[in-house]
């Protein structure tokens, strides 16, 4: 006689659920931080542009604003649709 696979499947489902519940606040914080960082780059790109310039990287204000807009969209999307 074989063992019933139902308890193992139930444990796996509970583990997945508990993992999602445990990681949701961290994911939400990271998403919010990304969105806020993007908004700050859109509002005042000089700080990010200066940091890029200090590392000898291209530091055009327009490029910094574009990156900020992408960060804002990605962070907002992650907050709105965390499961896909």
PyMOL commands that set and color helices and strands:
alter all, ss='L'
color gray80, all
select helices_A, chain A and resi 6-43+46-54+61-80
alter helices_A, ss='H'
color red, helices_A
deselect
rebuild
show_as cartoon
